[in-house]
């Protein structure tokens, strides 16, 4: 998290600086100030964005609840294992992404509040006066970096230095793509589009390098090892879909409503796919961690029993019930047969305390209370004491 906060100011500075320079250079006209453009915005079906914003609020709430649960669980676990690293970053980024997208969809449902400008027709390929939804490009400049962090840093484990260059290049060409739609110069429009496509290819090469390095360096038993690279590769395909919709709009094949609907379907579908993938990855990580712990506990138990065999003739398991009784298994197993022959009485399902003498019963009861007390009050391994 510290390294992320160190990189964040540079990302924000590059993005804001590019926005300011491009905005001042083209001086875009507000869509609400032109009646034709404003009418087209108001004719767009807003109910789609109302439904999507509602769904996104629910998805954001689910991630926030998951984030709180993950944080509290990690906090309790770190009390036992101080060096354990927190896994809260993916949940935090998903919650942030869904929350911001829910706000954007809510604004799209209200044309009077939507940030939009007039699409120029400098090359004669598009209809004059159609809206350019600038808010969509602003949304990309915030959510795309989050997708880069999720795919490159959280899923593939790439260092933030490797994330920075394609992230900033992507944000810059997003702004150039917006500038191309509002400039009055046909030459500048296509020059910016060509430049944006070149920058897309440049950023995509860096992202493919993430996957190659991951395949080369990632442990063979890493949970969801074969799925993780598709978060990065899928993001490249996602941008290709955006590029296809954008080019269709710039060539006049799509009108403003079709362009907006295409972006909406692609954006919403990608966010759902990312959420589902991380649910799978986190579940796989949880099961692998649990399996590893059980395997270590099993090995430890075998080692402990081997040590106990050197000091005791009979070793039997018992289960502590709600009444504080340490009961032997109901089915005969292990050394229970040997114990039964020695005592001359049935031991299956018996309370271990009842098999002891009065003096030993008191000592055993004190031992059981001590075990229960330590189980109810776990301590860090570095601070634990035996009593």
C-alpha positions as CSV (number, residue, x, y, z in Angstrom):
1,X,0.0,0.0,0.0
2,X,2.9,2.4,0.7
3,X,4.4,1.9,-2.7
4,X,1.0,2.5,-4.3
5,X,0.6,5.8,-2.5
6,X,4.1,6.8,-3.7
7,X,3.1,6.1,-7.3
8,X,-0.4,7.6,-7.2
9,X,0.7,11.4,-7.3
10,X,2.6,10.8,-10.6
11,X,-0.4,9.1,-12.2
12,X,-2.8,11.8,-11.1
13,X,-0.4,14.6,-12.2
14,X,0.0,13.2,-15.7
15,X,-3.7,12.6,-16.2
16,X,-4.8,16.0,-14.8
17,X,-2.1,17.8,-16.8
18,X,-3.1,16.1,-20.1
19,X,-6.8,16.9,-19.4
20,X,-6.1,20.6,-18.7
21,X,-3.9,21.0,-21.8
22,X,-6.3,19.3,-24.2
23,X,-9.3,21.0,-22.7
24,X,-7.8,24.5,-23.1
25,X,-6.5,23.7,-26.6
26,X,-9.9,22.6,-28.1
27,X,-12.3,24.7,-25.9
28,X,-15.2,22.2,-26.2
29,X,-18.8,23.4,-26.4
30,X,-21.3,22.2,-23.7
31,X,-23.9,19.9,-25.2
32,X,-26.6,21.5,-23.0
33,X,-26.0,24.9,-24.7
34,X,-26.9,23.5,-28.2
35,X,-30.6,22.6,-28.5
36,X,-30.0,19.8,-31.1
37,X,-27.3,18.2,-28.9
38,X,-29.3,18.6,-25.7
39,X,-32.4,17.0,-27.4
40,X,-30.4,14.0,-28.5
41,X,-29.2,13.5,-24.9
42,X,-32.7,13.7,-23.5
43,X,-34.0,11.2,-26.0
44,X,-31.5,8.5,-24.8
45,X,-33.2,5.8,-22.7
46,X,-32.1,6.7,-19.1
47,X,-33.8,3.8,-17.4
48,X,-30.9,1.6,-18.5
49,X,-28.5,3.6,-16.4
50,X,-31.0,3.7,-13.5
51,X,-31.1,-0.1,-13.4
52,X,-27.3,-0.4,-13.8
53,X,-26.6,2.1,-11.0
54,X,-28.8,0.1,-8.7
55,X,-27.1,-3.1,-9.5
56,X,-23.7,-1.4,-9.1
57,X,-24.6,-0.1,-5.7
58,X,-25.5,-3.7,-4.6
59,X,-22.2,-5.0,-6.0
60,X,-20.3,-2.2,-4.3
61,X,-22.0,-3.0,-1.0
62,X,-21.1,-6.7,-1.4
63,X,-17.5,-5.8,-1.9
64,X,-17.5,-3.3,1.0
65,X,-18.9,-6.0,3.3
66,X,-16.3,-8.4,2.0
67,X,-13.6,-5.8,2.6
68,X,-14.7,-5.3,6.2
69,X,-14.8,-9.1,6.8
70,X,-11.4,-9.6,5.2
71,X,-9.9,-6.8,7.2
72,X,-11.3,-8.1,10.5
73,X,-10.3,-11.6,9.7
74,X,-6.8,-10.6,8.7
75,X,-6.5,-8.5,11.9
76,X,-7.4,-11.5,14.0
77,X,-5.0,-13.8,12.1
78,X,-2.2,-11.3,12.2
79,X,-2.5,-11.3,16.0
80,X,-1.4,-14.9,15.8
81,X,1.0,-14.7,12.9
82,X,2.5,-11.1,12.9
83,X,4.2,-11.5,9.5
84,X,1.0,-12.5,7.6
85,X,0.3,-10.0,4.8
86,X,-3.2,-8.5,4.3
87,X,-5.3,-9.4,1.3
88,X,-7.6,-6.4,1.4
89,X,-6.4,-4.5,-1.6
90,X,-8.4,-6.4,-4.3
91,X,-11.6,-6.0,-2.3
92,X,-10.9,-2.3,-1.8
93,X,-10.2,-1.7,-5.5
94,X,-13.3,-3.5,-6.6
95,X,-15.5,-1.6,-4.1
96,X,-14.0,1.7,-5.3
97,X,-14.5,0.8,-8.9
98,X,-18.1,-0.2,-8.5
99,X,-18.9,2.8,-6.3
100,X,-17.4,5.3,-8.9
101,X,-19.2,3.5,-11.8
102,X,-22.5,3.6,-9.9
103,X,-22.1,7.4,-9.5
104,X,-21.3,7.7,-13.2
105,X,-24.4,5.6,-14.2
106,X,-26.5,7.7,-11.9
107,X,-25.3,10.9,-13.7
108,X,-25.9,9.4,-17.1
109,X,-29.6,8.8,-16.1
110,X,-29.9,12.6,-15.6
111,X,-29.0,14.5,-18.9
112,X,-29.0,17.9,-17.1
113,X,-26.2,16.7,-14.9
114,X,-24.2,14.7,-17.4
115,X,-20.8,16.1,-18.5
116,X,-21.2,16.2,-22.3
117,X,-19.9,18.3,-25.2
118,X,-20.7,18.8,-28.9
119,X,-19.2,16.3,-31.3
120,X,-17.7,18.3,-34.2
121,X,-18.1,17.2,-37.9
122,X,-14.7,18.5,-39.1
123,X,-14.3,15.7,-41.6
124,X,-18.0,15.4,-42.6
125,X,-18.3,11.8,-41.5
126,X,-20.4,12.4,-38.4
127,X,-23.7,14.2,-37.9
128,X,-23.2,17.8,-36.6
129,X,-24.5,18.4,-33.1
130,X,-24.4,14.9,-31.7
131,X,-23.3,14.6,-28.1
132,X,-19.9,13.4,-26.8
133,X,-20.3,11.9,-23.4
134,X,-17.1,13.4,-21.8
135,X,-18.1,11.8,-18.4
136,X,-17.5,8.4,-20.0
137,X,-13.9,9.4,-20.7
138,X,-13.5,10.7,-17.2
139,X,-14.8,7.5,-15.8
140,X,-12.3,5.5,-17.9
141,X,-9.4,7.7,-16.5
142,X,-10.3,6.5,-13.0
143,X,-11.5,3.0,-13.5
144,X,-8.9,1.9,-16.1
145,X,-6.0,2.4,-13.6
146,X,-8.0,0.3,-11.1
147,X,-8.3,-2.5,-13.7
148,X,-4.6,-2.3,-14.3
149,X,-3.9,-2.6,-10.6
150,X,-6.3,-5.6,-10.3
151,X,-4.9,-7.4,-13.3
152,X,-1.2,-6.5,-13.2
153,X,-0.5,-6.0,-9.5
154,X,-3.0,-8.0,-7.5
155,X,-3.5,-11.0,-9.9
156,X,-0.1,-11.3,-11.6
157,X,2.0,-9.8,-8.8
158,X,3.9,-7.4,-11.0
159,X,5.6,-4.5,-9.3
160,X,4.0,-1.1,-9.5
161,X,7.0,0.2,-11.6
162,X,5.9,-2.1,-14.4
163,X,2.3,-1.0,-14.0
164,X,3.0,2.8,-14.2
165,X,4.1,3.2,-17.8
166,X,1.2,1.4,-19.6
167,X,-1.2,2.9,-17.1
168,X,-0.2,6.5,-17.8
169,X,0.1,5.8,-21.6
170,X,-3.5,4.4,-21.5
171,X,-4.9,7.4,-19.6
172,X,-3.2,9.8,-22.1
173,X,-4.5,8.1,-25.2
174,X,-8.0,8.0,-23.6
175,X,-7.9,11.8,-23.4
176,X,-6.5,12.1,-26.9
177,X,-9.4,10.0,-28.1
178,X,-11.8,12.4,-26.4
179,X,-10.0,15.4,-27.9
180,X,-10.3,14.0,-31.4
181,X,-14.1,14.0,-31.1
182,X,-14.4,17.7,-30.1
183,X,-11.6,19.3,-32.2
184,X,-12.6,21.5,-35.2
185,X,-9.7,20.2,-37.3
186,X,-10.2,17.1,-39.4
187,X,-6.4,16.6,-39.7
188,X,-5.9,16.9,-36.0
189,X,-8.8,14.5,-35.4
190,X,-7.3,11.7,-37.4
191,X,-3.7,12.4,-36.2
192,X,-4.9,12.0,-32.6
193,X,-6.8,8.8,-33.5
194,X,-3.7,7.3,-35.2
195,X,-1.5,8.4,-32.2
196,X,-4.0,6.8,-29.7
197,X,-4.0,3.5,-31.6
198,X,-0.2,3.5,-31.6
199,X,-0.2,4.2,-27.8
200,X,-2.7,1.4,-27.3
201,X,-0.4,-1.0,-29.1
202,X,2.5,0.2,-26.9
203,X,0.6,-0.3,-23.7
204,X,-0.6,-3.7,-24.9
205,X,2.9,-4.9,-25.4
206,X,3.8,-4.0,-21.8
207,X,0.7,-5.8,-20.6
208,X,1.6,-9.0,-22.6
209,X,5.0,-8.8,-21.0
210,X,3.3,-9.1,-17.6
211,X,1.7,-12.4,-18.6
212,X,5.0,-13.7,-20.0
213,X,6.9,-12.8,-16.8
214,X,4.2,-14.3,-14.7
215,X,4.3,-17.7,-16.5
216,X,8.1,-17.7,-16.1
217,X,8.3,-16.7,-12.5
218,X,5.0,-17.7,-10.7
219,X,5.1,-20.9,-8.5
220,X,3.6,-23.9,-10.2
221,X,1.1,-24.4,-7.3
222,X,-0.1,-20.8,-7.2
223,X,-4.0,-20.8,-6.9
224,X,-5.7,-20.1,-10.2
225,X,-2.4,-19.9,-12.0
226,X,-3.9,-20.5,-15.5
227,X,-6.7,-18.0,-15.0
228,X,-4.8,-15.0,-13.7
229,X,-3.1,-14.0,-17.0
230,X,-6.6,-13.7,-18.6
231,X,-7.3,-10.7,-16.4
232,X,-4.5,-8.9,-18.3
233,X,-5.1,-10.4,-21.7
234,X,-8.9,-9.9,-21.3
235,X,-8.2,-6.2,-20.6
236,X,-6.4,-5.9,-23.9
237,X,-9.4,-7.5,-25.7
238,X,-11.7,-5.2,-23.7
239,X,-9.9,-2.1,-25.0
240,X,-10.1,-3.6,-28.6
241,X,-13.9,-3.7,-28.2
242,X,-13.8,0.0,-27.1
243,X,-11.6,0.9,-30.1
244,X,-14.0,-0.9,-32.5
245,X,-17.0,1.0,-31.1
246,X,-15.0,4.3,-31.1
247,X,-14.0,3.9,-34.7
248,X,-17.5,3.0,-35.8
249,X,-18.7,6.2,-34.1
250,X,-15.9,8.4,-35.7
251,X,-16.7,7.0,-39.1
252,X,-20.4,7.7,-38.7
253,X,-21.5,4.0,-38.6
254,X,-22.8,4.3,-35.1
255,X,-24.9,7.3,-33.9
256,X,-24.5,8.7,-30.4
257,X,-27.1,6.4,-28.8
258,X,-25.5,3.2,-30.3
259,X,-22.1,4.4,-29.3
260,X,-23.2,5.0,-25.7
261,X,-25.0,1.7,-25.5
262,X,-22.0,-0.2,-26.9
263,X,-19.8,1.4,-24.2
264,X,-22.3,0.6,-21.5
265,X,-22.6,-3.1,-22.4
266,X,-18.8,-3.5,-22.7
267,X,-18.1,-1.6,-19.5
268,X,-20.7,-3.4,-17.4
269,X,-19.8,-6.8,-18.8
270,X,-16.1,-6.4,-18.0
271,X,-16.7,-5.3,-14.5
272,X,-19.0,-8.3,-13.8
273,X,-16.3,-10.6,-15.3
274,X,-13.6,-9.1,-13.1
275,X,-15.7,-9.5,-10.0
276,X,-16.6,-13.1,-10.8
277,X,-12.9,-13.9,-11.6
278,X,-11.7,-12.5,-8.3
279,X,-14.4,-14.4,-6.4
280,X,-13.0,-17.6,-8.0
281,X,-9.3,-16.6,-7.3
282,X,-10.0,-15.7,-3.7
283,X,-11.9,-18.9,-3.1
284,X,-9.1,-20.9,-4.6
285,X,-6.5,-19.1,-2.4
286,X,-8.6,-19.8,0.6
287,X,-8.9,-23.5,-0.1
288,X,-5.2,-23.8,-0.8
289,X,-4.3,-22.0,2.4
290,X,-6.7,-24.2,4.4
291,X,-5.3,-27.4,2.7
292,X,-1.7,-26.3,3.5
293,X,-2.6,-25.6,7.1
294,X,-4.3,-29.0,7.5
295,X,-1.4,-30.7,5.9
296,X,1.1,-29.0,8.3
297,X,-1.2,-29.8,11.3
298,X,-1.4,-33.4,10.2
299,X,2.4,-33.7,9.9
300,X,2.8,-32.0,13.3
301,X,0.3,-34.5,14.9
302,X,2.2,-37.4,13.5
303,X,5.4,-36.0,14.8
304,X,3.9,-35.3,18.2
305,X,2.5,-38.8,18.5
306,X,5.9,-40.2,17.6
307,X,7.4,-38.2,20.5
308,X,4.6,-39.3,22.9
309,X,5.1,-43.0,22.0
310,X,8.5,-42.8,23.5
311,X,7.1,-41.8,26.9
312,X,3.6,-43.4,27.1
313,X,2.3,-46.9,26.5
314,X,-1.2,-45.9,25.5
315,X,-2.3,-42.8,23.5
316,X,-6.0,-42.2,23.0
317,X,-7.9,-39.2,21.5
318,X,-10.8,-37.5,23.4
319,X,-13.3,-34.9,22.4
320,X,-14.4,-32.1,24.8
321,X,-18.2,-31.6,24.9
322,X,-20.2,-28.6,25.9
323,X,-20.4,-29.9,29.5
324,X,-16.6,-29.9,29.8
325,X,-16.4,-33.7,29.7
326,X,-13.5,-35.2,27.7
327,X,-15.1,-38.2,26.1
328,X,-13.4,-41.1,24.2
329,X,-14.6,-42.0,20.7
330,X,-17.8,-44.1,20.5
331,X,-16.0,-46.5,18.1
332,X,-13.0,-48.5,19.2
333,X,-9.8,-47.4,17.5
334,X,-6.0,-47.3,18.1
335,X,-4.9,-48.0,21.7
336,X,-8.5,-48.1,23.0
337,X,-8.6,-51.9,22.8
338,X,-5.3,-52.1,24.8
339,X,-6.8,-49.6,27.4
340,X,-10.0,-51.6,27.7
341,X,-8.1,-54.8,28.4
342,X,-5.9,-53.1,31.0
343,X,-8.9,-51.6,32.9
344,X,-11.2,-54.5,32.4
345,X,-14.1,-52.2,31.6
346,X,-15.6,-50.8,28.4
347,X,-14.1,-47.4,27.4
348,X,-15.9,-46.6,24.1
349,X,-17.7,-43.3,24.6
350,X,-16.7,-43.1,28.2
351,X,-15.7,-39.9,30.1
352,X,-12.0,-40.1,30.5
353,X,-12.3,-38.4,33.9
354,X,-14.4,-41.4,35.2
355,X,-11.6,-43.8,34.3
356,X,-9.1,-42.0,36.7
357,X,-8.6,-42.1,40.4
358,X,-10.0,-39.3,42.6
359,X,-6.6,-37.5,42.8
360,X,-6.0,-37.8,39.1
361,X,-9.5,-36.6,38.4
362,X,-8.8,-33.2,40.1
363,X,-5.4,-32.8,38.2
364,X,-7.1,-33.8,34.9
365,X,-10.0,-31.3,35.4
366,X,-7.5,-28.5,36.1
367,X,-5.5,-29.4,32.9
368,X,-8.7,-29.4,30.8
369,X,-9.7,-25.9,32.2
370,X,-6.3,-24.6,31.3
371,X,-6.5,-25.9,27.8
372,X,-10.0,-24.4,27.3
373,X,-8.7,-21.0,28.7
374,X,-5.8,-20.9,26.2
375,X,-8.1,-21.9,23.3
376,X,-10.5,-19.1,24.2
377,X,-7.8,-16.4,24.5
378,X,-5.3,-17.0,21.6
379,X,-2.0,-15.1,21.8
380,X,0.7,-14.3,19.3
381,X,3.2,-17.0,18.9
382,X,5.9,-14.7,20.1
383,X,4.0,-14.0,23.4
384,X,2.4,-17.4,24.1
385,X,3.3,-19.1,27.4
386,X,2.7,-22.6,28.6
387,X,1.2,-23.0,32.1
